[in-house]
Amino acid sequence: MGSLARLGLLVGLLVLAGCGTETGGGDAAEPPPQPGYDLEITFWPDGKEGEGRTATLMCDPAGGTHPDPDKACAALDAHPEALHPVPGDMACTQIYGGDQVAEVQGVGPDGASVRAVLNRANGCEIARWDALAPVIELPA
């Protein structure tokens, strides 16, 4: 067989290998996709001694009882590091921002547990709070 014929045969085999049957719905054995985040948020506007407000939030797709899941999910996507505690050796300004406290717990997009307690006790905590304000500030 000549080299030109072998090349034609190879191209033909590659084309056939790329053709498959289209099932339209994916593999039936695949589990349904899990949300990016599946969280419960509790917000205490007057500190933990006051009355709290709670909402659920799912991302990808956005949903739950949260009043603005699209905005909240965008904040989580933009600032996932804000769910992690401030490192103990971090120098933070000693500015008090208020009594507000929030707790976020559930499952993150990688399946790992999420548990973050946020407050406005100093400059570092205020920065975390501000980054996640669309997630944690739940209206009355």
C-alpha positions in Angstrom: 0.0 0.0 0.0 1.4 3.4 -1.0 2.0 6.2 1.6 -0.8 8.2 0.1 -3.3 5.4 0.5 -2.1 4.8 4.1 -2.6 8.5 4.8 -6.1 8.3 3.4 -6.9 5.2 5.5 -5.5 6.9 8.6 -7.6 10.0 8.1 -10.7 7.9 7.4 -10.1 5.9 10.7 -9.7 9.1 12.6 -12.9 10.5 11.2 -14.8 7.4 12.2 -13.2 7.3 15.7 -14.5 10.8 16.2 -18.1 9.8 15.3 -20.1 8.4 18.1 -23.7 7.9 18.9 -25.4 10.8 20.5 -27.7 9.9 23.4 -28.9 13.4 24.0 -29.1 13.1 27.7 -25.7 12.0 28.9 -24.9 8.7 30.7 -27.9 7.5 32.7 -25.4 6.3 35.4 -24.1 9.8 36.0 -25.4 11.4 39.3 -27.1 14.7 39.0 -24.8 17.7 39.3 -24.3 19.0 42.9 -24.7 22.7 43.6 -21.5 24.8 43.8 -22.3 25.8 47.3 -25.1 24.4 49.6 -25.1 26.7 52.6 -27.1 27.9 55.6 -26.5 31.5 56.6 -27.5 32.9 60.0 -27.1 36.7 60.5 -27.4 38.5 63.9 -27.6 42.2 63.3 -27.3 43.0 67.0 -24.8 40.3 68.0 -25.5 36.7 69.0 -27.6 37.9 72.0 -30.2 39.3 69.6 -32.6 37.6 67.2 -31.0 35.9 64.2 -32.2 35.6 60.6 -31.5 32.4 58.7 -31.6 31.6 54.9 -30.3 28.8 52.7 -28.2 29.4 49.6 -27.3 27.2 46.7 -25.1 28.2 43.9 -24.7 26.7 40.4 -27.6 26.8 40.1 -28.5 29.8 42.3 -31.4 29.2 44.7 -32.6 28.7 48.2 -34.4 31.0 50.5 -31.7 33.7 50.3 -33.3 37.0 49.1 -30.7 37.5 46.3 -29.0 34.2 45.5 -27.4 35.5 42.2 -25.6 38.4 43.9 -24.7 36.2 46.9 -23.2 33.5 44.6 -21.3 36.1 42.7 -19.7 37.3 46.0 -18.7 33.8 46.9 -17.2 33.2 43.5 -15.3 36.5 43.7 -14.1 36.0 47.3 -13.9 32.3 48.4 -11.0 33.1 50.6 -13.3 35.3 52.8 -14.8 32.0 54.1 -11.4 31.2 55.7 -10.4 32.6 59.1 -7.9 35.4 59.4 -4.5 33.9 60.0 -3.4 34.4 63.6 -0.2 36.2 62.6 -2.0 38.8 60.4 -1.6 42.4 61.5 -5.1 43.9 61.6 -6.2 47.5 62.3 -8.0 47.8 65.6 -11.1 49.4 64.2 -14.4 48.2 65.6 -17.1 47.9 63.0 -20.2 46.9 65.0 -21.9 44.1 66.8 -23.0 42.1 63.7 -22.2 38.4 63.5 -22.9 35.9 60.8 -22.3 32.2 60.5 -22.1 30.3 57.2 -22.0 26.6 57.2 -22.6 23.8 54.7 -20.8 22.4 51.7 -18.5 24.1 49.2 -18.0 23.5 45.5 -15.3 20.9 46.2 -17.5 18.9 48.6 -15.5 20.2 51.6 -17.3 21.4 54.7 -17.7 25.1 55.1 -18.0 26.8 58.5 -17.2 30.4 58.8 -18.0 32.8 61.6 -17.8 36.5 60.6 -17.9 39.6 62.6 -16.7 43.2 62.5 -14.3 43.2 65.4 -11.2 44.6 63.5 -10.0 45.7 60.1 -9.3 42.2 58.9 -12.7 40.9 59.9 -14.4 43.9 58.4 -12.7 43.2 55.1 -14.0 39.6 55.2 -17.5 40.9 56.1 -17.5 43.5 53.3 -16.4 40.9 50.7 -19.3 38.6 51.7 -21.9 41.2 52.6 -24.3 40.1 49.8 -24.2 36.6 51.3 -24.5 37.3 55.0 -26.5 40.5 55.5 -30.1 39.2 55.5 -32.9 41.8 55.6 -35.6 41.6 58.2 
